[in-house]
Amino acid sequence: MTQNDHTAPPSPPRELAIVLKPVRIALALSAIVVALTVANSVVLWIKFYAGHDTLHGLTPLFDFNREGNLPAFYSACALLLCAVLFGTIAGHAAETGDRWRPTGSASARSSCSWQSTKPPSYMAC
């Protein structure tokens, strides 16, 4: 047996470590929102004051009053990121035996809290 034949002891299982910097994330998401707002304002200004209706496809691409455009895509991606992070946290909690468990009623209540209109009757909050 030589010196290089030593086997290392098994390492303990690694813990989940997701490091997110809230200030950085808020600045990045705010910058995207500001850029989309400026693009919408410029495109609508050109549409109404310069008389170009579609501006070679840019008006429907940045118009906040429509679907299937960049602001809607940003919103969908932000919601998807939230869902992925929530699922990761829930999965880690289940693996470690943490008492915290996501419940459907908690997410239904939180979705009702941000709605400005009365929720439908099937979502009794």
Backbone bond lengths (Angstrom), bond angles and torsions (degrees), N, CA, C in turn:
res aa  C-N    CA-C-N  psi(-1)  N-CA   C-N-CA  omega(-1)  CA-C   N-CA-C  phi
1 M - - - 1.457 - - 1.519 108.63 -
2 T 1.308 116.65 128.09 1.466 121.64 -179.66 1.509 110.02 -97.97
3 Q 1.328 114.94 176.13 1.469 119.64 -179.03 1.521 112.34 -66.96
4 N 1.304 118.86 -29.43 1.469 122.29 -175.24 1.526 112.90 -83.43
5 D 1.330 118.73 -3.36 1.459 121.18 -176.87 1.524 113.69 -90.03
6 H 1.308 118.15 7.37 1.455 120.48 -179.45 1.525 110.21 -70.25
7 T 1.281 116.01 136.48 1.463 119.91 176.99 1.519 108.59 -98.01
8 A 1.290 114.70 138.12 1.460 120.24 179.81 1.517 109.26 -78.45
9 P 1.311 117.05 146.12 1.466 118.70 176.75 1.531 109.81 -65.33
10 P 1.318 116.73 150.39 1.476 118.31 -179.11 1.530 110.33 -62.19
11 S 1.307 114.03 138.18 1.465 118.87 -179.88 1.526 109.56 -81.54
12 P 1.333 116.29 149.23 1.468 119.07 178.45 1.527 109.93 -67.40
13 P 1.317 117.04 155.78 1.475 119.27 179.77 1.524 110.41 -60.78
14 R 1.315 115.46 140.08 1.458 120.73 -178.79 1.515 110.15 -76.85
15 E 1.309 114.95 142.36 1.456 119.83 176.44 1.519 109.29 -87.53
16 L 1.309 115.02 155.50 1.450 121.22 177.61 1.518 109.05 -71.05
17 A 1.310 116.56 126.82 1.458 120.08 179.47 1.525 108.79 -134.21
18 I 1.300 115.67 101.89 1.459 121.44 174.61 1.520 106.13 -108.27
19 V 1.302 115.95 115.12 1.453 120.45 -178.05 1.526 108.13 -103.48
20 L 1.306 115.20 112.92 1.459 121.15 178.42 1.512 108.41 -119.70
21 K 1.307 115.35 134.58 1.456 120.10 178.23 1.527 107.70 -102.30
22 P 1.329 117.42 107.95 1.465 121.07 -173.65 1.524 113.50 -57.98
23 V 1.320 117.22 -38.39 1.468 119.12 -178.53 1.525 110.44 -65.42
24 R 1.331 115.88 -42.86 1.469 119.26 179.02 1.524 112.11 -63.84
25 I 1.327 115.36 -43.18 1.459 119.56 -179.83 1.526 110.43 -64.72
26 A 1.326 116.79 -43.78 1.469 120.32 179.66 1.521 110.70 -63.33
27 L 1.320 117.96 -40.22 1.465 120.44 178.62 1.527 111.53 -66.23
28 A 1.329 116.65 -42.19 1.466 119.65 179.96 1.526 111.20 -65.03
29 L 1.335 116.93 -45.92 1.462 119.84 -179.86 1.533 111.13 -67.53
30 S 1.324 117.14 -36.61 1.469 120.43 177.17 1.518 111.07 -66.35
31 A 1.329 116.89 -38.56 1.466 120.11 178.36 1.527 110.99 -63.48
32 I 1.324 116.49 -39.30 1.466 119.99 177.89 1.526 110.16 -65.28
33 V 1.328 116.95 -43.56 1.472 120.80 179.83 1.521 110.42 -63.36
34 V 1.325 117.80 -43.10 1.472 121.24 178.77 1.522 110.21 -63.76
35 A 1.329 117.44 -43.52 1.466 120.35 179.23 1.529 111.28 -62.36
36 L 1.337 117.49 -41.79 1.465 119.93 177.91 1.527 111.81 -66.67
37 T 1.332 116.69 -36.76 1.458 120.38 178.55 1.517 111.27 -67.43
38 V 1.319 116.82 -42.84 1.471 120.66 177.71 1.522 110.11 -63.95
39 A 1.337 117.03 -43.81 1.470 119.84 178.69 1.523 111.00 -61.75
40 N 1.327 117.63 -41.43 1.465 121.30 177.58 1.521 110.27 -62.79
41 S 1.320 118.04 -44.49 1.461 121.59 -178.98 1.526 111.39 -63.80
42 V 1.328 116.27 -43.49 1.472 119.86 -179.88 1.522 110.84 -64.92
43 V 1.319 116.34 -45.72 1.462 120.19 -178.40 1.526 110.79 -64.06
44 L 1.336 117.64 -42.44 1.466 119.35 179.40 1.519 111.82 -70.50
45 W 1.334 117.87 -33.80 1.467 119.79 176.14 1.520 109.72 -63.12
46 I 1.342 116.54 -45.07 1.471 120.15 178.01 1.525 110.39 -63.97
47 K 1.327 117.78 -36.97 1.460 121.18 -179.60 1.525 111.16 -64.66
48 F 1.342 117.62 -46.76 1.455 120.00 -173.84 1.525 113.62 -87.35
49 Y 1.322 118.67 -34.38 1.462 119.39 -175.22 1.517 114.01 -98.51
50 A 1.328 117.83 -27.58 1.461 119.55 178.26 1.525 111.37 -97.71
51 G 1.319 117.40 -13.51 1.461 120.80 174.60 1.512 115.22 84.46
52 H 1.315 119.07 12.74 1.464 121.18 176.52 1.522 108.26 -92.20
53 D 1.336 115.73 114.66 1.465 120.05 -174.15 1.524 113.90 -68.32
54 T 1.314 117.60 -54.91 1.457 119.04 -174.92 1.516 113.06 -106.73
55 L 1.309 118.07 -17.54 1.469 123.44 178.57 1.527 110.70 53.19
56 H 1.315 115.90 50.26 1.472 124.20 179.65 1.522 112.40 56.17
57 G 1.325 117.46 35.90 1.460 121.98 176.15 1.510 115.04 93.73
58 L 1.319 119.59 -3.00 1.461 121.07 -178.79 1.527 112.99 -77.75
59 T 1.333 117.36 -31.35 1.464 119.10 -179.25 1.522 111.95 -62.59
60 P 1.331 119.89 -50.02 1.466 118.19 178.40 1.537 112.38 -68.32
61 L 1.331 117.36 -23.75 1.456 120.73 -178.01 1.526 112.53 -71.03
62 F 1.342 117.50 -32.07 1.460 120.92 -176.52 1.528 113.78 -114.20
63 D 1.325 119.10 2.53 1.458 121.83 -176.44 1.527 110.33 -73.24
64 F 1.332 116.60 123.51 1.460 121.46 -178.83 1.525 112.48 -71.30
65 N 1.312 118.55 -17.33 1.462 121.90 -177.62 1.523 112.98 -87.50
66 R 1.309 118.41 7.70 1.456 121.66 -177.79 1.519 110.46 -124.85
67 E 1.309 115.62 171.98 1.465 122.47 175.35 1.525 108.31 -112.93
68 G 1.312 116.48 166.14 1.459 120.92 178.86 1.515 112.21 72.71
69 N 1.322 117.52 37.07 1.460 121.36 -179.29 1.519 109.48 -132.53
70 L 1.323 117.29 -176.29 1.460 120.61 -177.50 1.529 114.03 -64.63
71 P 1.337 120.90 -41.79 1.468 118.15 176.72 1.534 112.99 -61.26
72 A 1.317 117.83 -38.55 1.472 120.24 177.70 1.523 110.85 -67.79
73 F 1.327 116.85 -36.99 1.461 121.07 177.27 1.528 110.78 -65.12
74 Y 1.321 116.91 -42.49 1.467 121.04 177.02 1.526 110.47 -60.38
75 S 1.317 116.66 -44.87 1.459 120.96 -179.87 1.526 111.00 -62.12
76 A 1.320 116.93 -43.24 1.462 120.80 179.33 1.526 111.19 -64.89
77 C 1.322 117.21 -40.60 1.467 120.45 178.88 1.527 111.39 -66.75
78 A 1.330 117.55 -39.06 1.465 120.62 178.22 1.529 110.53 -64.51
79 L 1.329 117.48 -41.39 1.463 120.54 177.15 1.525 111.72 -66.62
80 L 1.328 116.63 -37.65 1.457 120.21 177.62 1.527 110.61 -65.14
81 L 1.321 117.71 -41.26 1.459 121.34 177.71 1.530 110.73 -61.96
82 C 1.325 116.90 -42.04 1.466 120.54 177.02 1.524 110.95 -61.99
83 A 1.321 117.38 -42.17 1.462 121.22 -179.99 1.526 111.30 -65.46
84 V 1.332 117.25 -40.34 1.461 121.02 178.95 1.523 110.32 -64.79
85 L 1.326 117.42 -45.09 1.462 120.27 178.60 1.528 111.39 -63.61
86 F 1.319 116.92 -41.78 1.460 120.91 178.44 1.523 110.75 -62.96
87 G 1.319 117.01 -43.02 1.464 120.80 178.05 1.518 112.35 -65.29
88 T 1.327 116.88 -37.74 1.460 120.78 177.86 1.519 110.84 -64.43
89 I 1.313 116.44 -44.30 1.458 120.65 178.84 1.529 110.36 -64.15
90 A 1.314 117.23 -43.12 1.466 120.92 179.84 1.522 111.14 -65.34
91 G 1.333 117.07 -41.03 1.461 120.38 178.43 1.521 111.94 -64.45
92 H 1.325 116.59 -40.86 1.453 120.27 178.36 1.527 110.82 -66.55
93 A 1.313 116.76 -39.18 1.468 120.28 178.34 1.522 110.59 -63.71
94 A 1.315 116.95 -38.20 1.466 119.95 179.28 1.533 111.09 -69.38
95 E 1.335 117.72 -38.25 1.462 121.12 179.68 1.519 112.36 -67.22
96 T 1.303 116.94 -38.98 1.459 120.57 -176.31 1.518 112.63 -86.20
97 G 1.314 117.80 -4.44 1.459 120.34 179.73 1.519 112.46 77.01
98 D 1.291 116.99 21.96 1.458 120.97 178.31 1.521 108.87 -65.13
99 R 1.314 115.77 148.14 1.470 119.31 -178.66 1.516 111.94 -74.58
100 W 1.318 117.70 -19.29 1.459 120.88 -178.51 1.513 109.46 -69.00
101 R 1.289 116.72 130.53 1.460 121.98 177.70 1.527 107.99 -137.40
102 P 1.317 116.74 135.27 1.467 118.37 175.19 1.521 110.28 -71.67
103 T 1.285 116.23 140.51 1.462 119.86 178.55 1.520 109.27 -124.50
104 G 1.295 115.28 151.05 1.449 120.16 179.25 1.520 112.59 -67.32
105 S 1.323 116.59 -33.29 1.456 118.62 -178.06 1.522 111.22 -68.87
106 A 1.341 117.43 -33.44 1.462 120.04 178.58 1.524 110.56 -67.30
107 S 1.332 116.87 -42.28 1.459 118.31 179.58 1.522 111.28 -70.67
108 A 1.328 117.92 -32.28 1.469 119.78 176.92 1.520 110.38 -67.44
109 R 1.337 116.68 -39.51 1.467 119.44 177.69 1.519 111.29 -65.92
110 S 1.327 116.87 -40.30 1.462 118.56 -179.53 1.520 110.99 -68.54
111 S 1.334 117.33 -33.25 1.464 118.15 178.27 1.527 110.82 -70.95
112 C 1.328 116.94 -30.55 1.459 119.31 177.60 1.526 111.38 -73.45
113 S 1.327 117.22 -26.90 1.455 119.51 -174.41 1.519 112.70 -70.55
114 W 1.333 118.74 -27.24 1.455 119.19 -177.98 1.523 112.79 -94.74
115 Q 1.310 117.72 -7.50 1.460 119.21 -179.06 1.520 110.03 -75.64
116 S 1.323 115.10 134.47 1.461 118.56 -179.50 1.523 111.29 -84.31
117 T 1.299 117.69 -18.29 1.463 121.19 178.90 1.516 109.65 -105.26
118 K 1.299 115.76 166.77 1.462 120.13 178.34 1.540 108.88 -66.27
119 P 1.345 117.20 131.82 1.463 119.03 179.96 1.534 110.26 -68.84
120 P 1.331 116.53 159.67 1.462 119.19 177.32 1.528 110.93 -61.00
121 S 1.303 116.16 161.20 1.464 120.78 -174.51 1.533 112.35 -64.89
122 Y 1.327 118.28 -26.59 1.454 119.64 -179.99 1.523 112.28 -75.82
123 M 1.328 119.11 -9.26 1.457 122.78 176.86 1.525 108.63 -110.86
124 A 1.288 116.63 65.00 1.464 120.69 -178.51 1.515 109.64 -69.62
125 C 1.318 115.90 114.16 1.470 120.75 -178.54 1.510 110.06 -101.59
